[in-house]
Amino acid sequence: MSNRMEILEEYWQANSQLATLKRKESECVHSSSETVQIEPRYGQEMNDLSTKCAQLDMILEAMEASED
């Protein structure tokens, strides 16, 4: 059970970091009537965290399925 809690904690941390990066990324975008090209500053880091969250989510789902 402790292993599940460790994975949950890691998932929550990664998800929190991802939310923070998304918020920071969106702060740079301003409304305008002109077309704006957005250059992601945290793109790779956000992709890595998204992948990590997806992998941890799959592990948690597999653990839950094995308990049933």
C-alpha positions in Angstrom: 0.0 0.0 0.0 2.9 2.4 0.7 4.1 1.9 -2.9 0.7 3.1 -4.1 0.9 6.2 -1.8 4.4 7.0 -3.2 3.2 6.7 -6.7 0.2 8.9 -5.9 2.4 11.5 -4.3 4.7 11.5 -7.4 1.7 11.9 -9.6 0.3 14.8 -7.6 3.7 16.6 -7.7 4.1 16.1 -11.4 0.5 17.2 -12.0 1.1 20.3 -9.9 4.3 21.2 -11.7 2.5 20.8 -15.0 -0.3 23.1 -13.9 2.2 25.7 -12.8 4.0 25.6 -16.1 0.7 25.9 -18.0 -0.2 28.9 -15.9 3.1 30.6 -16.5 2.9 29.8 -20.2 -0.6 31.4 -20.5 0.5 34.5 -18.6 2.6 35.5 -21.6 -0.4 35.5 -24.0 -2.2 38.8 -24.4 -5.5 39.5 -26.2 -5.1 41.3 -29.5 -6.9 41.8 -32.8 -3.7 40.7 -34.6 -2.5 37.2 -35.3 -0.1 36.1 -32.6 2.5 33.4 -32.9 3.0 31.7 -29.6 6.5 30.3 -28.9 6.2 27.8 -26.0 8.9 28.5 -23.4 8.1 25.3 -21.4 7.0 23.1 -24.2 9.5 20.2 -23.7 9.1 20.3 -20.0 5.4 20.3 -20.2 5.5 17.3 -22.7 7.7 15.4 -20.3 5.5 16.0 -17.3 2.4 15.1 -19.4 4.0 11.8 -20.3 5.0 11.2 -16.7 1.5 11.9 -15.5 0.0 9.5 -18.1 2.5 6.7 -17.2 1.8 7.1 -13.5 -1.9 7.2 -14.1 -1.6 3.9 -16.1 0.3 2.3 -13.2 -2.3 3.4 -10.7 -5.1 2.1 -12.8 -3.3 -1.3 -13.2 -2.7 -1.4 -9.4 -6.4 -0.7 -8.8 -7.5 -3.4 -11.4 -5.2 -6.0 -9.8 -6.8 -5.3 -6.4 -10.3 -6.2 -7.7 
